Amino acid sequence: MLTAEALEALGMGYLDAHQYGMAQLTFGRVTELQDTRASAHAALGWAMLNLGDAMGARAAYAKALEADPTYDKARLNLAALRCRFGDTDGARRELAVLKDMGTLNGPDVDAGWKACK
């Protein structure tokens, strides 16, 4: 049986390959196995956004921050989502919490926040 860690790594590979449907399925399974895994919820949100489900992405980012309020990738992705939908002030509030956005990268990071910095 695959562990949550192994499945999450597989999901990251799917994100990296822009296979968002497979990533969504994989991260969904990770969150079933380990509901408090902030990284999986945040990555699930990014996959969902790429599949056109902005509300699902918002919910996934909220779940990630509920599991770990200090998980910066979820906060950065939430800021990017707010920015994408014209909530510049909301995006800037989220970004103000973050220390160093330059260190946040990978296939699970939405670069859309840059339009609102």
Backbone as XML, in Angstrom:
<?xml version="1.0"?>
<chain id="A" units="angstrom">
  <residue number="1" name="MET">
    <atom name="N" x="0.845" y="-1.193" z="0.000"/>
    <atom name="CA" x="0.000" y="0.000" z="0.000"/>
    <atom name="C" x="0.885" y="1.249" z="0.000"/>
  </residue>
  <residue number="2" name="LEU">
    <atom name="N" x="0.513" y="2.231" z="-0.786"/>
    <atom name="CA" x="1.258" y="3.479" z="-0.840"/>
    <atom name="C" x="0.958" y="4.336" z="0.382"/>
  </residue>
  <residue number="3" name="THR">
    <atom name="N" x="1.977" y="5.000" z="0.868"/>
    <atom name="CA" x="1.800" y="5.910" z="2.002"/>
    <atom name="C" x="1.310" y="7.262" z="1.496"/>
  </residue>
  <residue number="4" name="ALA">
    <atom name="N" x="0.844" y="8.102" z="2.411"/>
    <atom name="CA" x="0.423" y="9.454" z="2.048"/>
    <atom name="C" x="1.588" y="10.221" z="1.432"/>
  </residue>
  <residue number="5" name="GLU">
    <atom name="N" x="2.780" y="10.011" z="1.991"/>
    <atom name="CA" x="3.970" y="10.703" z="1.473"/>
    <atom name="C" x="4.258" y="10.296" z="0.024"/>
  </residue>
  <residue number="6" name="ALA">
    <atom name="N" x="4.199" y="8.994" z="-0.247"/>
    <atom name="CA" x="4.468" y="8.496" z="-1.598"/>
    <atom name="C" x="3.403" y="8.981" z="-2.581"/>
  </residue>
  <residue number="7" name="LEU">
    <atom name="N" x="2.156" y="8.965" z="-2.159"/>
    <atom name="CA" x="1.083" y="9.452" z="-3.031"/>
    <atom name="C" x="1.228" y="10.948" z="-3.291"/>
  </residue>
  <residue number="8" name="GLU">
    <atom name="N" x="1.633" y="11.699" z="-2.265"/>
    <atom name="CA" x="1.812" y="13.134" z="-2.460"/>
    <atom name="C" x="2.936" y="13.399" z="-3.465"/>
  </residue>
  <residue number="9" name="ALA">
    <atom name="N" x="4.006" y="12.644" z="-3.377"/>
    <atom name="CA" x="5.104" y="12.781" z="-4.340"/>
    <atom name="C" x="4.614" y="12.473" z="-5.759"/>
  </residue>
  <residue number="10" name="LEU">
    <atom name="N" x="3.780" y="11.455" z="-5.895"/>
    <atom name="CA" x="3.198" y="11.118" z="-7.188"/>
    <atom name="C" x="2.337" y="12.277" z="-7.692"/>
  </residue>
  <residue number="11" name="GLY">
    <atom name="N" x="1.529" y="12.848" z="-6.809"/>
    <atom name="CA" x="0.690" y="13.991" z="-7.175"/>
    <atom name="C" x="1.517" y="15.172" z="-7.646"/>
  </residue>
  <residue number="12" name="MET">
    <atom name="N" x="2.649" y="15.412" z="-6.990"/>
    <atom name="CA" x="3.529" y="16.511" z="-7.406"/>
    <atom name="C" x="4.075" y="16.251" z="-8.808"/>
  </residue>
  <residue number="13" name="GLY">
    <atom name="N" x="4.368" y="14.998" z="-9.089"/>
    <atom name="CA" x="4.813" y="14.637" z="-10.437"/>
    <atom name="C" x="3.741" y="14.931" z="-11.467"/>
  </residue>
  <residue number="14" name="TYR">
    <atom name="N" x="2.488" y="14.627" z="-11.118"/>
    <atom name="CA" x="1.385" y="14.939" z="-12.031"/>
    <atom name="C" x="1.252" y="16.445" z="-12.232"/>
  </residue>
  <residue number="15" name="LEU">
    <atom name="N" x="1.381" y="17.226" z="-11.155"/>
    <atom name="CA" x="1.316" y="18.686" z="-11.296"/>
    <atom name="C" x="2.431" y="19.181" z="-12.201"/>
  </residue>
  <residue number="16" name="ASP">
    <atom name="N" x="3.620" y="18.658" z="-11.979"/>
    <atom name="CA" x="4.777" y="19.068" z="-12.767"/>
    <atom name="C" x="4.570" y="18.771" z="-14.256"/>
  </residue>
  <residue number="17" name="ALA">
    <atom name="N" x="3.849" y="17.691" z="-14.534"/>
    <atom name="CA" x="3.560" y="17.295" z="-15.917"/>
    <atom name="C" x="2.271" y="17.933" z="-16.452"/>
  </residue>
  <residue number="18" name="HIS">
    <atom name="N" x="1.662" y="18.825" z="-15.645"/>
    <atom name="CA" x="0.418" y="19.507" z="-16.017"/>
    <atom name="C" x="-0.725" y="18.529" z="-16.248"/>
  </residue>
  <residue number="19" name="GLN">
    <atom name="N" x="-0.694" y="17.398" z="-15.543"/>
    <atom name="CA" x="-1.780" y="16.414" z="-15.599"/>
    <atom name="C" x="-2.685" y="16.660" z="-14.383"/>
  </residue>
  <residue number="20" name="TYR">
    <atom name="N" x="-3.468" y="17.743" z="-14.479"/>
    <atom name="CA" x="-4.214" y="18.231" z="-13.328"/>
    <atom name="C" x="-5.323" y="17.286" z="-12.870"/>
  </residue>
  <residue number="21" name="GLY">
    <atom name="N" x="-5.942" y="16.584" z="-13.790"/>
    <atom name="CA" x="-6.974" y="15.623" z="-13.398"/>
    <atom name="C" x="-6.402" y="14.499" z="-12.555"/>
  </residue>
  <residue number="22" name="MET">
    <atom name="N" x="-5.277" y="13.966" z="-12.979"/>
    <atom name="CA" x="-4.625" y="12.900" z="-12.204"/>
    <atom name="C" x="-4.115" y="13.444" z="-10.868"/>
  </residue>
  <residue number="23" name="ALA">
    <atom name="N" x="-3.618" y="14.677" z="-10.891"/>
    <atom name="CA" x="-3.149" y="15.301" z="-9.650"/>
    <atom name="C" x="-4.315" y="15.457" z="-8.673"/>
  </residue>
  <residue number="24" name="GLN">
    <atom name="N" x="-5.453" y="15.908" z="-9.171"/>
    <atom name="CA" x="-6.622" y="16.078" z="-8.303"/>
    <atom name="C" x="-7.031" y="14.753" z="-7.674"/>
  </residue>
  <residue number="25" name="LEU">
    <atom name="N" x="-7.075" y="13.716" z="-8.473"/>
    <atom name="CA" x="-7.434" y="12.394" z="-7.936"/>
    <atom name="C" x="-6.427" y="11.933" z="-6.883"/>
  </residue>
  <residue number="26" name="THR">
    <atom name="N" x="-5.154" y="12.140" z="-7.177"/>
    <atom name="CA" x="-4.103" y="11.673" z="-6.274"/>
    <atom name="C" x="-4.122" y="12.448" z="-4.964"/>
  </residue>
  <residue number="27" name="PHE">
    <atom name="N" x="-4.186" y="13.777" z="-5.034"/>
    <atom name="CA" x="-4.203" y="14.574" z="-3.803"/>
    <atom name="C" x="-5.500" y="14.364" z="-3.027"/>
  </residue>
  <residue number="28" name="GLY">
    <atom name="N" x="-6.583" y="14.111" z="-3.740"/>
    <atom name="CA" x="-7.827" y="13.779" z="-3.054"/>
    <atom name="C" x="-7.659" y="12.533" z="-2.207"/>
  </residue>
  <residue number="29" name="ARG">
    <atom name="N" x="-6.972" y="11.550" z="-2.739"/>
    <atom name="CA" x="-6.712" y="10.316" z="-1.984"/>
    <atom name="C" x="-5.791" y="10.581" z="-0.802"/>
  </residue>
  <residue number="30" name="VAL">
    <atom name="N" x="-4.774" y="11.425" z="-1.012"/>
    <atom name="CA" x="-3.862" y="11.760" z="0.093"/>
    <atom name="C" x="-4.653" y="12.388" z="1.241"/>
  </residue>
  <residue number="31" name="THR">
    <atom name="N" x="-5.546" y="13.309" z="0.924"/>
    <atom name="CA" x="-6.306" y="13.981" z="1.985"/>
    <atom name="C" x="-7.309" y="13.037" z="2.649"/>
  </residue>
  <residue number="32" name="GLU">
    <atom name="N" x="-7.729" y="12.008" z="1.937"/>
    <atom name="CA" x="-8.564" y="10.977" z="2.576"/>
    <atom name="C" x="-7.738" y="10.188" z="3.585"/>
  </residue>
  <residue number="33" name="LEU">
    <atom name="N" x="-6.507" y="9.884" z="3.220"/>
    <atom name="CA" x="-5.625" y="9.124" z="4.111"/>
    <atom name="C" x="-5.154" y="9.952" z="5.297"/>
  </residue>
  <residue number="34" name="GLN">
    <atom name="N" x="-4.898" y="11.230" z="5.055"/>
    <atom name="CA" x="-4.326" y="12.093" z="6.085"/>
    <atom name="C" x="-4.921" y="13.500" z="5.925"/>
  </residue>
  <residue number="35" name="ASP">
    <atom name="N" x="-6.058" y="13.724" z="6.562"/>
    <atom name="CA" x="-6.817" y="14.955" z="6.374"/>
    <atom name="C" x="-6.111" y="16.207" z="6.898"/>
  </residue>
  <residue number="36" name="THR">
    <atom name="N" x="-5.101" y="16.040" z="7.727"/>
    <atom name="CA" x="-4.404" y="17.196" z="8.294"/>
    <atom name="C" x="-3.135" y="17.546" z="7.521"/>
  </residue>
  <residue number="37" name="ARG">
    <atom name="N" x="-2.979" y="17.000" z="6.351"/>
    <atom name="CA" x="-1.776" y="17.231" z="5.535"/>
    <atom name="C" x="-1.955" y="18.503" z="4.702"/>
  </residue>
  <residue number="38" name="ALA">
    <atom name="N" x="-1.481" y="19.636" z="5.229"/>
    <atom name="CA" x="-1.673" y="20.942" z="4.603"/>
    <atom name="C" x="-1.112" y="20.985" z="3.190"/>
  </residue>
  <residue number="39" name="SER">
    <atom name="N" x="0.041" y="20.400" z="2.983"/>
    <atom name="CA" x="0.674" y="20.439" z="1.662"/>
    <atom name="C" x="-0.204" y="19.765" z="0.607"/>
  </residue>
  <residue number="40" name="ALA">
    <atom name="N" x="-0.852" y="18.678" z="0.963"/>
    <atom name="CA" x="-1.716" y="17.972" z="0.014"/>
    <atom name="C" x="-2.973" y="18.779" z="-0.287"/>
  </residue>
  <residue number="41" name="HIS">
    <atom name="N" x="-3.550" y="19.411" z="0.724"/>
    <atom name="CA" x="-4.740" y="20.242" z="0.494"/>
    <atom name="C" x="-4.400" y="21.420" z="-0.420"/>
  </residue>
  <residue number="42" name="ALA">
    <atom name="N" x="-3.242" y="22.057" z="-0.173"/>
    <atom name="CA" x="-2.847" y="23.202" z="-0.996"/>
    <atom name="C" x="-2.594" y="22.777" z="-2.442"/>
  </residue>
  <residue number="43" name="ALA">
    <atom name="N" x="-1.919" y="21.664" z="-2.631"/>
    <atom name="CA" x="-1.653" y="21.166" z="-3.984"/>
    <atom name="C" x="-2.956" y="20.752" z="-4.672"/>
  </residue>
  <residue number="44" name="LEU">
    <atom name="N" x="-3.862" y="20.170" z="-3.919"/>
    <atom name="CA" x="-5.181" y="19.813" z="-4.452"/>
    <atom name="C" x="-5.881" y="21.070" z="-4.961"/>
  </residue>
  <residue number="45" name="GLY">
    <atom name="N" x="-5.788" y="22.147" z="-4.196"/>
    <atom name="CA" x="-6.399" y="23.406" z="-4.616"/>
    <atom name="C" x="-5.838" y="23.904" z="-5.931"/>
  </residue>
  <residue number="46" name="TRP">
    <atom name="N" x="-4.531" y="23.817" z="-6.102"/>
    <atom name="CA" x="-3.900" y="24.275" z="-7.346"/>
    <atom name="C" x="-4.355" y="23.409" z="-8.522"/>
  </residue>
  <residue number="47" name="ALA">
    <atom name="N" x="-4.447" y="22.107" z="-8.300"/>
    <atom name="CA" x="-4.945" y="21.222" z="-9.356"/>
    <atom name="C" x="-6.383" y="21.588" z="-9.720"/>
  </residue>
  <residue number="48" name="MET">
    <atom name="N" x="-7.203" y="21.834" z="-8.711"/>
    <atom name="CA" x="-8.607" y="22.172" z="-8.952"/>
    <atom name="C" x="-8.731" y="23.491" z="-9.724"/>
  </residue>
  <residue number="49" name="LEU">
    <atom name="N" x="-7.924" y="24.479" z="-9.359"/>
    <atom name="CA" x="-7.977" y="25.756" z="-10.055"/>
    <atom name="C" x="-7.631" y="25.568" z="-11.533"/>
  </residue>
  <residue number="50" name="ASN">
    <atom name="N" x="-6.644" y="24.749" z="-11.805"/>
    <atom name="CA" x="-6.247" y="24.494" z="-13.194"/>
    <atom name="C" x="-7.301" y="23.720" z="-13.973"/>
  </residue>
  <residue number="51" name="LEU">
    <atom name="N" x="-8.195" y="23.070" z="-13.263"/>
    <atom name="CA" x="-9.303" y="22.360" z="-13.906"/>
    <atom name="C" x="-10.564" y="23.223" z="-13.973"/>
  </residue>
  <residue number="52" name="GLY">
    <atom name="N" x="-10.444" y="24.498" z="-13.544"/>
    <atom name="CA" x="-11.569" y="25.422" z="-13.644"/>
    <atom name="C" x="-12.458" y="25.511" z="-12.425"/>
  </residue>
  <residue number="53" name="ASP">
    <atom name="N" x="-12.046" y="24.921" z="-11.313"/>
    <atom name="CA" x="-12.875" y="24.920" z="-10.101"/>
    <atom name="C" x="-12.283" y="25.875" z="-9.054"/>
  </residue>
  <residue number="54" name="ALA">
    <atom name="N" x="-12.540" y="27.175" z="-9.246"/>
    <atom name="CA" x="-11.991" y="28.181" z="-8.332"/>
    <atom name="C" x="-12.556" y="28.045" z="-6.924"/>
  </residue>
  <residue number="55" name="MET">
    <atom name="N" x="-13.829" y="27.724" z="-6.795"/>
    <atom name="CA" x="-14.432" y="27.582" z="-5.459"/>
    <atom name="C" x="-13.855" y="26.363" z="-4.736"/>
  </residue>
  <residue number="56" name="GLY">
    <atom name="N" x="-13.641" y="25.287" z="-5.470"/>
    <atom name="CA" x="-13.010" y="24.108" z="-4.879"/>
    <atom name="C" x="-11.593" y="24.407" z="-4.443"/>
  </residue>
  <residue number="57" name="ALA">
    <atom name="N" x="-10.884" y="25.195" z="-5.262"/>
    <atom name="CA" x="-9.519" y="25.595" z="-4.906"/>
    <atom name="C" x="-9.532" y="26.409" z="-3.624"/>
  </residue>
  <residue number="58" name="ARG">
    <atom name="N" x="-10.456" y="27.359" z="-3.534"/>
    <atom name="CA" x="-10.563" y="28.204" z="-2.327"/>
    <atom name="C" x="-10.804" y="27.343" z="-1.096"/>
  </residue>
  <residue number="59" name="ALA">
    <atom name="N" x="-11.684" y="26.382" z="-1.212"/>
    <atom name="CA" x="-11.984" y="25.492" z="-0.089"/>
    <atom name="C" x="-10.767" y="24.655" z="0.299"/>
  </residue>
  <residue number="60" name="ALA">
    <atom name="N" x="-10.029" y="24.191" z="-0.696"/>
    <atom name="CA" x="-8.837" y="23.384" z="-0.418"/>
    <atom name="C" x="-7.753" y="24.213" z="0.267"/>
  </residue>
  <residue number="61" name="TYR">
    <atom name="N" x="-7.570" y="25.460" z="-0.178"/>
    <atom name="CA" x="-6.587" y="26.332" z="0.469"/>
    <atom name="C" x="-6.993" y="26.615" z="1.914"/>
  </residue>
  <residue number="62" name="ALA">
    <atom name="N" x="-8.294" y="26.823" z="2.138"/>
    <atom name="CA" x="-8.782" y="27.052" z="3.501"/>
    <atom name="C" x="-8.528" y="25.827" z="4.378"/>
  </residue>
  <residue number="63" name="LYS">
    <atom name="N" x="-8.748" y="24.642" z="3.818"/>
    <atom name="CA" x="-8.514" y="23.402" z="4.561"/>
    <atom name="C" x="-7.026" y="23.259" z="4.899"/>
  </residue>
  <residue number="64" name="ALA">
    <atom name="N" x="-6.161" y="23.646" z="3.964"/>
    <atom name="CA" x="-4.715" y="23.590" z="4.218"/>
    <atom name="C" x="-4.342" y="24.518" z="5.362"/>
  </residue>
  <residue number="65" name="LEU">
    <atom name="N" x="-4.887" y="25.734" z="5.345"/>
    <atom name="CA" x="-4.562" y="26.702" z="6.391"/>
    <atom name="C" x="-5.194" y="26.335" z="7.723"/>
  </residue>
  <residue number="66" name="GLU">
    <atom name="N" x="-6.307" y="25.627" z="7.671"/>
    <atom name="CA" x="-6.923" y="25.118" z="8.905"/>
    <atom name="C" x="-6.015" y="24.044" z="9.514"/>
  </residue>
  <residue number="67" name="ALA">
    <atom name="N" x="-5.454" y="23.196" z="8.665"/>
    <atom name="CA" x="-4.559" y="22.131" z="9.140"/>
    <atom name="C" x="-3.244" y="22.710" z="9.652"/>
  </residue>
  <residue number="68" name="ASP">
    <atom name="N" x="-2.742" y="23.754" z="8.988"/>
    <atom name="CA" x="-1.472" y="24.370" z="9.387"/>
    <atom name="C" x="-1.485" y="25.845" z="8.972"/>
  </residue>
  <residue number="69" name="PRO">
    <atom name="N" x="-1.839" y="26.731" z="9.912"/>
    <atom name="CA" x="-1.924" y="28.158" z="9.589"/>
    <atom name="C" x="-0.605" y="28.768" z="9.119"/>
  </residue>
  <residue number="70" name="THR">
    <atom name="N" x="0.500" y="28.067" z="9.313"/>
    <atom name="CA" x="1.803" y="28.587" z="8.895"/>
    <atom name="C" x="2.253" y="28.013" z="7.554"/>
  </residue>
  <residue number="71" name="TYR">
    <atom name="N" x="1.389" y="27.275" z="6.874"/>
    <atom name="CA" x="1.786" y="26.683" z="5.587"/>
    <atom name="C" x="1.737" y="27.765" z="4.507"/>
  </residue>
  <residue number="72" name="ASP">
    <atom name="N" x="2.889" y="28.334" z="4.212"/>
    <atom name="CA" x="2.989" y="29.514" z="3.357"/>
    <atom name="C" x="2.550" y="29.296" z="1.919"/>
  </residue>
  <residue number="73" name="LYS">
    <atom name="N" x="2.738" y="28.113" z="1.369"/>
    <atom name="CA" x="2.321" y="27.882" z="-0.021"/>
    <atom name="C" x="0.805" y="28.022" z="-0.154"/>
  </residue>
  <residue number="74" name="ALA">
    <atom name="N" x="0.067" y="27.565" z="0.847"/>
    <atom name="CA" x="-1.394" y="27.698" z="0.797"/>
    <atom name="C" x="-1.782" y="29.167" z="0.851"/>
  </residue>
  <residue number="75" name="ARG">
    <atom name="N" x="-1.114" y="29.936" z="1.708"/>
    <atom name="CA" x="-1.426" y="31.360" z="1.817"/>
    <atom name="C" x="-1.060" y="32.090" z="0.513"/>
  </residue>
  <residue number="76" name="LEU">
    <atom name="N" x="0.072" y="31.741" z="-0.072"/>
    <atom name="CA" x="0.487" y="32.349" z="-1.333"/>
    <atom name="C" x="-0.511" y="32.021" z="-2.440"/>
  </residue>
  <residue number="77" name="ASN">
    <atom name="N" x="-0.940" y="30.772" z="-2.512"/>
    <atom name="CA" x="-1.916" y="30.373" z="-3.532"/>
    <atom name="C" x="-3.263" y="31.049" z="-3.306"/>
  </residue>
  <residue number="78" name="LEU">
    <atom name="N" x="-3.642" y="31.231" z="-2.052"/>
    <atom name="CA" x="-4.882" y="31.941" z="-1.745"/>
    <atom name="C" x="-4.762" y="33.396" z="-2.202"/>
  </residue>
  <residue number="79" name="ALA">
    <atom name="N" x="-3.615" y="34.010" z="-1.960"/>
    <atom name="CA" x="-3.386" y="35.384" z="-2.426"/>
    <atom name="C" x="-3.486" y="35.451" z="-3.946"/>
  </residue>
  <residue number="80" name="ALA">
    <atom name="N" x="-2.895" y="34.477" z="-4.624"/>
    <atom name="CA" x="-2.951" y="34.438" z="-6.087"/>
    <atom name="C" x="-4.391" y="34.290" z="-6.574"/>
  </residue>
  <residue number="81" name="LEU">
    <atom name="N" x="-5.156" y="33.459" z="-5.893"/>
    <atom name="CA" x="-6.557" y="33.261" z="-6.273"/>
    <atom name="C" x="-7.328" y="34.564" z="-6.103"/>
  </residue>
  <residue number="82" name="ARG">
    <atom name="N" x="-7.123" y="35.233" z="-4.976"/>
    <atom name="CA" x="-7.790" y="36.522" z="-4.747"/>
    <atom name="C" x="-7.406" y="37.513" z="-5.847"/>
  </residue>
  <residue number="83" name="CYS">
    <atom name="N" x="-6.126" y="37.539" z="-6.189"/>
    <atom name="CA" x="-5.629" y="38.447" z="-7.215"/>
    <atom name="C" x="-6.280" y="38.148" z="-8.563"/>
  </residue>
  <residue number="84" name="ARG">
    <atom name="N" x="-6.361" y="36.881" z="-8.914"/>
    <atom name="CA" x="-6.964" y="36.480" z="-10.191"/>
    <atom name="C" x="-8.395" y="36.981" z="-10.336"/>
  </residue>
  <residue number="85" name="PHE">
    <atom name="N" x="-9.099" y="37.084" z="-9.218"/>
    <atom name="CA" x="-10.504" y="37.479" z="-9.263"/>
    <atom name="C" x="-10.722" y="38.928" z="-8.829"/>
  </residue>
  <residue number="86" name="GLY">
    <atom name="N" x="-9.657" y="39.737" z="-8.882"/>
    <atom name="CA" x="-9.789" y="41.170" z="-8.671"/>
    <atom name="C" x="-9.793" y="41.648" z="-7.240"/>
  </residue>
  <residue number="87" name="ASP">
    <atom name="N" x="-9.550" y="40.782" z="-6.283"/>
    <atom name="CA" x="-9.508" y="41.179" z="-4.875"/>
    <atom name="C" x="-8.066" y="41.532" z="-4.498"/>
  </residue>
  <residue number="88" name="THR">
    <atom name="N" x="-7.597" y="42.656" z="-5.029"/>
    <atom name="CA" x="-6.210" y="43.073" z="-4.807"/>
    <atom name="C" x="-5.933" y="43.312" z="-3.328"/>
  </residue>
  <residue number="89" name="ASP">
    <atom name="N" x="-6.862" y="43.954" z="-2.630"/>
    <atom name="CA" x="-6.656" y="44.227" z="-1.202"/>
    <atom name="C" x="-6.565" y="42.926" z="-0.408"/>
  </residue>
  <residue number="90" name="GLY">
    <atom name="N" x="-7.443" y="41.986" z="-0.712"/>
    <atom name="CA" x="-7.414" y="40.689" z="-0.033"/>
    <atom name="C" x="-6.118" y="39.950" z="-0.316"/>
  </residue>
  <residue number="91" name="ALA">
    <atom name="N" x="-5.667" y="40.019" z="-1.562"/>
    <atom name="CA" x="-4.403" y="39.369" z="-1.934"/>
    <atom name="C" x="-3.251" y="39.994" z="-1.158"/>
  </residue>
  <residue number="92" name="ARG">
    <atom name="N" x="-3.234" y="41.306" z="-1.073"/>
    <atom name="CA" x="-2.146" y="41.982" z="-0.361"/>
    <atom name="C" x="-2.161" y="41.678" z="1.127"/>
  </residue>
  <residue number="93" name="ARG">
    <atom name="N" x="-3.358" y="41.513" z="1.705"/>
    <atom name="CA" x="-3.447" y="41.112" z="3.126"/>
    <atom name="C" x="-2.820" y="39.736" z="3.341"/>
  </residue>
  <residue number="94" name="GLU">
    <atom name="N" x="-3.112" y="38.807" z="2.426"/>
    <atom name="CA" x="-2.523" y="37.468" z="2.530"/>
    <atom name="C" x="-1.011" y="37.543" z="2.358"/>
  </residue>
  <residue number="95" name="LEU">
    <atom name="N" x="-0.547" y="38.310" z="1.376"/>
    <atom name="CA" x="0.887" y="38.419" z="1.100"/>
    <atom name="C" x="1.635" y="39.077" z="2.252"/>
  </residue>
  <residue number="96" name="ALA">
    <atom name="N" x="0.976" y="39.988" z="2.971"/>
    <atom name="CA" x="1.626" y="40.696" z="4.077"/>
    <atom name="C" x="2.038" y="39.748" z="5.201"/>
  </residue>
  <residue number="97" name="VAL">
    <atom name="N" x="1.362" y="38.608" z="5.300"/>
    <atom name="CA" x="1.663" y="37.625" z="6.340"/>
    <atom name="C" x="2.947" y="36.856" z="6.028"/>
  </residue>
  <residue number="98" name="LEU">
    <atom name="N" x="3.281" y="36.774" z="4.741"/>
    <atom name="CA" x="4.405" y="35.949" z="4.302"/>
    <atom name="C" x="5.734" y="36.688" z="4.442"/>
  </residue>
  <residue number="99" name="LYS">
    <atom name="N" x="6.748" y="35.944" z="4.839"/>
    <atom name="CA" x="8.085" y="36.525" z="5.035"/>
    <atom name="C" x="8.867" y="36.620" z="3.726"/>
  </residue>
  <residue number="100" name="ASP">
    <atom name="N" x="9.025" y="35.501" z="3.030"/>
    <atom name="CA" x="9.890" y="35.465" z="1.850"/>
    <atom name="C" x="9.235" y="34.657" z="0.735"/>
  </residue>
  <residue number="101" name="MET">
    <atom name="N" x="8.519" y="35.354" z="-0.120"/>
    <atom name="CA" x="7.814" y="34.668" z="-1.204"/>
    <atom name="C" x="8.779" y="34.063" z="-2.217"/>
  </residue>
  <residue number="102" name="GLY">
    <atom name="N" x="9.996" y="34.586" z="-2.293"/>
    <atom name="CA" x="10.975" y="34.092" z="-3.247"/>
    <atom name="C" x="11.379" y="32.650" z="-3.035"/>
  </residue>
  <residue number="103" name="THR">
    <atom name="N" x="11.217" y="32.156" z="-1.819"/>
    <atom name="CA" x="11.592" y="30.769" z="-1.520"/>
    <atom name="C" x="10.456" y="29.792" z="-1.807"/>
  </residue>
  <residue number="104" name="LEU">
    <atom name="N" x="9.281" y="30.318" z="-2.115"/>
    <atom name="CA" x="8.118" y="29.466" z="-2.355"/>
    <atom name="C" x="8.012" y="29.174" z="-3.843"/>
  </residue>
  <residue number="105" name="ASN">
    <atom name="N" x="8.334" y="27.946" z="-4.212"/>
    <atom name="CA" x="8.265" y="27.569" z="-5.617"/>
    <atom name="C" x="7.939" y="26.098" z="-5.732"/>
  </residue>
  <residue number="106" name="GLY">
    <atom name="N" x="7.803" y="25.640" z="-6.942"/>
    <atom name="CA" x="7.470" y="24.244" z="-7.198"/>
    <atom name="C" x="6.232" y="24.130" z="-8.052"/>
  </residue>
  <residue number="107" name="PRO">
    <atom name="N" x="5.886" y="22.916" z="-8.440"/>
    <atom name="CA" x="4.734" y="22.715" z="-9.327"/>
    <atom name="C" x="3.401" y="23.010" z="-8.648"/>
  </residue>
  <residue number="108" name="ASP">
    <atom name="N" x="3.412" y="23.183" z="-7.314"/>
    <atom name="CA" x="2.183" y="23.430" z="-6.570"/>
    <atom name="C" x="2.015" y="24.903" z="-6.191"/>
  </residue>
  <residue number="109" name="VAL">
    <atom name="N" x="2.758" y="25.805" z="-6.835"/>
    <atom name="CA" x="2.687" y="27.222" z="-6.503"/>
    <atom name="C" x="2.112" y="28.012" z="-7.679"/>
  </residue>
  <residue number="110" name="ASP">
    <atom name="N" x="1.120" y="28.828" z="-7.388"/>
    <atom name="CA" x="0.470" y="29.690" z="-8.369"/>
    <atom name="C" x="1.215" y="31.027" z="-8.405"/>
  </residue>
  <residue number="111" name="ALA">
    <atom name="N" x="1.832" y="31.347" z="-9.513"/>
    <atom name="CA" x="2.583" y="32.603" z="-9.644"/>
    <atom name="C" x="1.670" y="33.806" z="-9.867"/>
  </residue>
  <residue number="112" name="GLY">
    <atom name="N" x="0.377" y="33.606" z="-9.880"/>
    <atom name="CA" x="-0.569" y="34.694" z="-10.113"/>
    <atom name="C" x="-0.529" y="35.804" z="-9.074"/>
  </residue>
  <residue number="113" name="TRP">
    <atom name="N" x="0.040" y="35.550" z="-7.916"/>
    <atom name="CA" x="0.124" y="36.562" z="-6.858"/>
    <atom name="C" x="0.967" y="37.756" z="-7.285"/>
  </residue>
  <residue number="114" name="LYS">
    <atom name="N" x="1.888" y="37.548" z="-8.211"/>
    <atom name="CA" x="2.812" y="38.614" z="-8.607"/>
    <atom name="C" x="2.099" y="39.828" z="-9.189"/>
  </residue>
  <residue number="115" name="ALA">
    <atom name="N" x="0.919" y="39.629" z="-9.742"/>
    <atom name="CA" x="0.155" y="40.733" z="-10.316"/>
    <atom name="C" x="-0.407" y="41.653" z="-9.235"/>
  </residue>
  <residue number="116" name="CYS">
    <atom name="N" x="-0.386" y="41.251" z="-7.991"/>
    <atom name="CA" x="-0.981" y="42.037" z="-6.909"/>
    <atom name="C" x="0.018" y="42.480" z="-5.846"/>
  </residue>
  <residue number="117" name="LYS">
    <atom name="N" x="1.291" y="42.205" z="-6.026"/>
    <atom name="CA" x="2.234" y="42.528" z="-4.959"/>
    <atom name="C" x="2.465" y="43.993" z="-4.738"/>
  </residue>
</chain>
